[in-house]
Amino acid sequence: MKKQIEVEKGSGNVFKDLGLPDAEELLIRAEMISEINRIVKDRDMKQIEVAQLVGMTQSEISLLLRGTVRRFSTERLMQVLNRLGRDIEIVIKPAPKRRLTGRVTVKAA
């Protein structure tokens, strides 16, 4: 007889599911860090090369690439993405009527 495994559907934001108060901000940073990681891997860059390019230390880049979300502000991550050759576009638009509050999302093209 197979054992039944209980599954709970997540919200799409692991930080929210963990009950963290700044979950939306943490998810934004995590998505930005993910994009930075992708760029670094695609370019086959060494951490020291990234550090020199973006104006950080190699140890900071190491923390960043390991996903240390709380260490880096959203603004700092935007600066890193800009220095890695990425444009950042912020669009403000009305939320759908079914939601009372807006939300922030990050999409990498």
ChimeraX attribute file (.defattr): number of C-alpha atoms within 10 A of each C-alpha:
attribute: neighborCount
match mode: 1-to-1
recipient: residues
	/A:1	3
	/A:2	4
	/A:3	5
	/A:4	6
	/A:5	6
	/A:6	5
	/A:7	6
	/A:8	6
	/A:9	6
	/A:10	10
	/A:11	9
	/A:12	9
	/A:13	13
	/A:14	14
	/A:15	17
	/A:16	16
	/A:17	12
	/A:18	10
	/A:19	9
	/A:20	11
	/A:21	10
	/A:22	10
	/A:23	16
	/A:24	17
	/A:25	16
	/A:26	20
	/A:27	20
	/A:28	19
	/A:29	25
	/A:30	21
	/A:31	17
	/A:32	22
	/A:33	24
	/A:34	17
	/A:35	18
	/A:36	21
	/A:37	16
	/A:38	13
	/A:39	16
	/A:40	17
	/A:41	11
	/A:42	9
	/A:43	9
	/A:44	10
	/A:45	12
	/A:46	12
	/A:47	18
	/A:48	14
	/A:49	15
	/A:50	20
	/A:51	18
	/A:52	12
	/A:53	12
	/A:54	16
	/A:55	14
	/A:56	14
	/A:57	14
	/A:58	16
	/A:59	12
	/A:60	16
	/A:61	21
	/A:62	15
	/A:63	13
	/A:64	20
	/A:65	17
	/A:66	12
	/A:67	18
	/A:68	15
	/A:69	21
	/A:70	12
	/A:71	12
	/A:72	15
	/A:73	13
	/A:74	18
	/A:75	10
	/A:76	12
	/A:77	20
	/A:78	18
	/A:79	17
	/A:80	21
	/A:81	19
	/A:82	13
	/A:83	14
	/A:84	15
	/A:85	10
	/A:86	16
	/A:87	10
	/A:88	13
	/A:89	8
	/A:90	8
	/A:91	6
	/A:92	9
	/A:93	7
	/A:94	9
	/A:95	11
	/A:96	9
	/A:97	7
	/A:98	6
	/A:99	9
	/A:100	8
	/A:101	9
	/A:102	10
	/A:103	10
	/A:104	11
	/A:105	10
	/A:106	15
	/A:107	10
	/A:108	9
	/A:109	5
